[in-house]
Amino acid sequence: MSDIAENNRIPVSLIPGDGIGPEITEATQRVVEAAGGNVEWQTVPAGMSALDTDRDPLPPKTIDSITQNQLALKGPLATPAGGGFRSINVALRQHFDLYANVRPAKSTPGVPSRFDNVDIVLIRENTEGMYSGIEHYVGPSRNAAESIAIITRHGSERIVRFAFDYARNHNRKKVTLIHKANILKMTDGLFLEVGRKMAEEYPDIEFNDMIVDATAMNMVVRPEQFDVIVTMNLFGDILSDLSAGLIGGLGVAPAANIGEGTCAIFEAVHGTAPDIAGKGMANPTALMRSAAMLLDHIDQTEAAGRMHRGIDRALADDATRTRDLGGKADTTTFTDAVINNL
Ligand SMILES: NC(=O)c1ccc[n+]([C@@H]2O[C@H](COP(=O)([O-])OP(=O)(O)OC[C@H]3O[C@@H](n4cnc5c(N)ncnc54)[C@H](O)[C@@H]3O)[C@@H](O)[C@H]2O)c1
C-alpha cells in the first residue's frame, strides 16, 4: 500500500464508471465518510466516459493511480462495442494479476429472496481455466471451434490457499472445492488434487469437494450447507451469480478482486444498468458493501461494521428500500437512511 496521505487518510483510486456508476459512487462516498472511513478518494476515469474525456477507455493515469495506491473502488464499466476494445474489467484484472475474486452472499432481512439463511463466500480463480483466452476455429469452414482450459499447479495452489486463509481469518468453518474432475480428469483433477493436499495444512477447517452440477442443485435446495466455496474461473463465474440470486439479486452483491501483492480492486457485481441511469433509481447497496469490504481489507473494521449495520437497517424498511427490491425509495432516500442508521 502506498504512503498514508498527509492527513493520515489512506489514498484510494475511485473509478465512478458508466451508467449508474457516478450515482452509486457518490452515494457510497457519502456513506463511507459518515461511517468514519479514513480514506482519501482520488477520482480517475475509465470506461465509455473515459473514451469521451481522454480518448482511451483505460487511460494511463488510471493505471498509474491504482499502481501508486494499490487500492481501488470501481463503479461498473461499459466496454465499447466493436473497434477492438477488450473488456476493461478483464484488462484491469490481468494488469494487476488480481487472481482471487471474492463474492460474499449473505441474506438480509427485508430483501425479497427464497431463503433467509444464506451466508456463502464464493472465491473464484480469476486468471486461468476456460477463460485463458486461447480459442480458435478448426479449419477454414468454421464448422468447429476449440477452446483450451489452462489449469496450473501454481494458479491452483494460490487460489486454494487464499480460500483456506480467508476461512481462517474470517472465522469460517468449512471450504468446499467445486470441480468436474469425474469428466475433466487432468485439468479439474489437478485442481482437486491441489485442494485435497492443501487441506492437510488446515486441520482446523473442514474440507469437502463437490461436482459442479450437484453443487448447482444443492445451492438452490439447501444453501445453508455452504460456507466458503473455492472454484475455477468458469464455474465461479456462473455459481457466483447463482449465489447473488439466492440473496436478492445483483443489486445487493459486492465483490473484491485481490492480487498476490497488495493490490485490490473492489466493485459491485452488477453492470451499468443503462435502462435506469440518471433517473435516481439505482440501488447503491452492492457498491456500498464493496466499499465496506475495502475498509475491512485495510483494517478499518469498525467503520466497515457501521456501514453494514446502516445498510441492513435501511434495507429492512419498505419506505427506505429501493424499488428494485420492492421498496419505495430512490437512491438519495436510501442513502440518507443508511447514514441515519449507521
Ligand atoms: N463489473 C462491470 O463493470 C460490469 C458487470 C456486468 C456488466 N457490465 C456492463 O454493463 C452494461 C449493462 O449490462 P447488463 O444490462 O447485462 O447488466 P446490468 O447489471 O447493468 O443490468 C441488469 C438489470 O439489473 C438492473 N440493475 C443492475 N444494477 C442495478 C442497481 N444497482 N440498482 C437497480 N437495478 C439494477 C438493471 O436496471 C437491469 O434491468 C454492459 O455494457 C456490460 O458490459 C459491467
Ligand as a Chemical Component Dictionary entry (heavy atoms), coordinates in Angstrom:
data_LIG
# 
_chem_comp.id                   LIG 
_chem_comp.type                 NON-POLYMER 
_chem_comp.pdbx_formal_charge   0 
_chem_comp.three_letter_code    LIG 
# 
loop_
_chem_comp_atom.comp_id 
_chem_comp_atom.atom_id 
_chem_comp_atom.alt_atom_id 
_chem_comp_atom.type_symbol 
_chem_comp_atom.charge 
_chem_comp_atom.model_Cartn_x 
_chem_comp_atom.model_Cartn_y 
_chem_comp_atom.model_Cartn_z 
_chem_comp_atom.pdbx_ordinal 
LIG N1  N1  N 0  -18.295 -5.025 -13.449 1  
LIG C1  C1  C 0  -18.700 -4.344 -14.514 2  
LIG O1  O1  O 0  -18.201 -3.288 -14.795 3  
LIG C2  C2  C 0  -19.835 -4.901 -15.336 4  
LIG C3  C3  C 0  -20.506 -6.072 -14.960 5  
LIG C4  C4  C 0  -21.570 -6.521 -15.740 6  
LIG C5  C5  C 0  -21.940 -5.815 -16.885 7  
LIG N2  N2  N 1  -21.232 -4.683 -17.246 8  
LIG C6  C6  C 0  -21.673 -3.860 -18.401 9  
LIG O2  O2  O 0  -22.875 -3.194 -18.043 10 
LIG C7  C7  C 0  -23.669 -2.971 -19.216 11 
LIG C8  C8  C 0  -25.108 -3.419 -18.975 12 
LIG O3  O3  O 0  -25.121 -4.819 -18.705 13 
LIG P1  P1  P 0  -26.428 -5.662 -18.350 14 
LIG O4  O4  O 0  -27.641 -4.859 -18.745 15 
LIG O5  O5  O -1 -26.236 -7.001 -18.907 16 
LIG O6  O6  O 0  -26.400 -5.854 -16.778 17 
LIG P2  P2  P 0  -26.761 -4.827 -15.594 18 
LIG O7  O7  O 0  -26.304 -5.445 -14.331 19 
LIG O8  O8  O 0  -26.225 -3.470 -15.905 20 
LIG O9  O9  O 0  -28.378 -4.722 -15.580 21 
LIG C9  C9  C 0  -29.232 -5.852 -15.486 22 
LIG C10 C10 C 0  -30.597 -5.409 -14.888 23 
LIG O10 O10 O 0  -30.426 -5.191 -13.479 24 
LIG C11 C11 C 0  -30.770 -3.853 -13.123 25 
LIG N3  N3  N 0  -29.767 -3.366 -12.167 26 
LIG C12 C12 C 0  -28.425 -3.612 -12.187 27 
LIG N4  N4  N 0  -27.819 -2.999 -11.182 28 
LIG C13 C13 C 0  -28.785 -2.333 -10.501 29 
LIG C14 C14 C 0  -28.782 -1.490 -9.349  30 
LIG N5  N5  N 0  -27.642 -1.219 -8.702  31 
LIG N6  N6  N 0  -29.954 -0.945 -8.931  32 
LIG C15 C15 C 0  -31.109 -1.225 -9.558  33 
LIG N7  N7  N 0  -31.183 -2.020 -10.662 34 
LIG C16 C16 C 0  -30.027 -2.563 -11.122 35 
LIG C17 C17 C 0  -30.721 -3.063 -14.423 36 
LIG O11 O11 O 0  -31.572 -1.937 -14.363 37 
LIG C18 C18 C 0  -31.134 -4.100 -15.464 38 
LIG O12 O12 O 0  -32.535 -4.162 -15.539 39 
LIG C19 C19 C 0  -22.931 -3.702 -20.349 40 
LIG O13 O13 O 0  -22.177 -2.745 -21.080 41 
LIG C20 C20 C 0  -21.997 -4.661 -19.637 42 
LIG O14 O14 O 0  -20.832 -4.927 -20.391 43 
LIG C21 C21 C 0  -20.225 -4.216 -16.480 44 
# 
loop_
_chem_comp_bond.comp_id 
_chem_comp_bond.atom_id_1 
_chem_comp_bond.atom_id_2 
_chem_comp_bond.value_order 
_chem_comp_bond.pdbx_ordinal 
LIG N1  C1  SING 1  
LIG C1  O1  DOUB 2  
LIG C1  C2  SING 3  
LIG C2  C3  SING 4  
LIG C2  C21 DOUB 5  
LIG C3  C4  DOUB 6  
LIG C4  C5  SING 7  
LIG C5  N2  DOUB 8  
LIG N2  C6  SING 9  
LIG N2  C21 SING 10 
LIG C6  O2  SING 11 
LIG C6  C20 SING 12 
LIG O2  C7  SING 13 
LIG C7  C8  SING 14 
LIG C7  C19 SING 15 
LIG C8  O3  SING 16 
LIG O3  P1  SING 17 
LIG P1  O4  DOUB 18 
LIG P1  O5  SING 19 
LIG P1  O6  SING 20 
LIG O6  P2  SING 21 
LIG P2  O7  DOUB 22 
LIG P2  O8  SING 23 
LIG P2  O9  SING 24 
LIG O9  C9  SING 25 
LIG C9  C10 SING 26 
LIG C10 O10 SING 27 
LIG C10 C18 SING 28 
LIG O10 C11 SING 29 
LIG C11 N3  SING 30 
LIG C11 C17 SING 31 
LIG N3  C12 SING 32 
LIG N3  C16 SING 33 
LIG C12 N4  DOUB 34 
LIG N4  C13 SING 35 
LIG C13 C14 SING 36 
LIG C13 C16 DOUB 37 
LIG C14 N5  SING 38 
LIG C14 N6  DOUB 39 
LIG N6  C15 SING 40 
LIG C15 N7  DOUB 41 
LIG N7  C16 SING 42 
LIG C17 O11 SING 43 
LIG C17 C18 SING 44 
LIG C18 O12 SING 45 
LIG C19 O13 SING 46 
LIG C19 C20 SING 47 
LIG C20 O14 SING 48 
# 
